[in-house]
Amino acid sequence: MLELVDVHKHLGGKLVLHPLDLEVPAGKTLVVLGPSGCGKSTMIRLMNGLLRPDSGAVYFDGEMLLVDNVAPARRRMGYVIQGGGLFPHLTARQNMTLVARHLGHDASAMA
């Protein structure tokens, strides 16, 4: 499970996420939609540990994401970015599971 608890984030002196609480059960898919600049990319970066929250916490499988455990957690996550991050010859599912398949994960365990 992925969980964000009371997450706040400032970028460039501006509060861009406040307070964010979100729970994504294991094996479920989350689609994030919204206008440009609303915080989608910031939220994804917080979820995968590329950014740290100013306050609050991000948990993956019950463990708070920290510098020392974020890399192993990322190997068990999947996400697809907009535009240039997609391979046009692959389906949405294939784009989502590309890295997991490359790492040898069981296809039946992928969302």
C-alpha positions as a printed Julia matrix, in Angstrom:
111×3 Matrix{Float64}:
  0.0     0.0     0.0
  1.1     3.57   -0.69
  0.01    6.2     1.79
  0.55    9.95    2.11
 -0.28   11.33    5.56
 -0.7    15.08    6.1
  1.9    15.84    3.41
  2.85   19.48    2.77
  5.36   20.66    0.16
  6.77   24.1    -0.72
  8.59   24.74   -4.0
 10.21   28.07   -4.77
  8.74   29.54   -1.6
  5.2    28.61   -2.67
  3.02   26.04   -0.89
  2.12   23.6    -3.68
  0.6    20.71   -1.69
 -1.25   21.07    1.6
 -2.42   18.92    3.52
 -2.51   15.85    1.35
 -3.84   12.54    2.63
 -4.05    9.66    0.17
 -4.19    5.89    0.38
 -3.65    3.56   -2.59
 -4.22   -0.11   -1.66
 -1.71   -2.7    -2.87
 -2.48   -3.94   -6.36
 -4.65   -0.95   -7.24
 -4.03    1.64   -9.93
 -4.22    5.39   -9.37
 -4.75    7.84  -12.22
 -3.86   11.47  -11.49
 -5.54   14.09  -13.68
 -5.62   17.86  -13.42
 -4.65   21.12  -15.06
 -1.06   22.17  -15.54
  0.52   23.45  -12.34
 -1.95   21.87   -9.9
  0.66   19.64   -8.2
  0.35   16.3   -10.04
  4.07   15.93  -10.77
  5.01   17.1    -7.28
  2.68   14.51   -5.76
  4.17   11.72   -7.92
  7.71   12.8    -6.98
  6.74   12.68   -3.31
  5.17    9.25   -3.79
  8.3     7.74   -5.34
 10.75    9.47   -3.02
 12.27   11.87   -5.55
 11.1    14.69   -3.25
 10.76   14.71    0.53
  7.7    16.31    2.13
  8.27   19.44    4.22
  5.96   17.87    6.78
  3.89   14.73    6.94
  5.04   11.33    5.73
  4.93    8.94    2.78
  4.6     5.22    3.52
  5.09    2.28    1.18
  4.04   -1.16    2.42
  3.84    0.21    5.95
  7.35    1.71    6.01
  8.03    5.43    5.95
 10.02    6.31    2.83
 13.45    7.5     3.94
 16.78    8.0     2.19
 17.99    4.52    3.2
 14.94    2.56    1.97
 13.62    4.56   -0.98
 15.65    2.76   -3.69
 14.36   -0.74   -2.82
 10.81    0.64   -2.53
 11.06    2.29   -5.98
 11.93   -1.08   -7.51
  8.49   -2.26   -6.39
  6.57    0.78   -7.71
  5.43    1.66  -11.19
  4.4     4.97  -12.68
  4.02    6.5   -16.1
  4.7    10.16  -16.75
  2.93   12.25  -19.35
  4.06   12.95  -22.89
  7.73   12.23  -23.54
  7.89    9.43  -20.99
  5.59    7.12  -22.96
  6.53    4.68  -25.7
  3.92    5.2   -28.45
  4.2     1.63  -29.76
  3.23    0.18  -26.36
 -0.2     0.02  -24.75
 -0.89    1.93  -21.53
 -0.5    -1.31  -19.54
  2.78   -2.14  -21.3
  4.1     1.36  -20.55
  3.1     0.96  -16.88
  4.71   -2.45  -16.46
  7.8    -1.93  -18.62
 10.32   -1.55  -15.79
  8.72   -4.29  -13.69
  8.92   -6.7   -16.62
 12.53   -5.66  -17.24
 13.34   -6.42  -13.58
 11.75   -9.87  -13.93
  8.65   -9.34  -11.77
  5.78  -11.78  -12.17
  3.23  -10.4   -14.64
  0.33  -11.72  -12.52
  1.4    -9.42   -9.64
  1.25   -6.25  -11.75
 -1.77   -3.93  -11.64
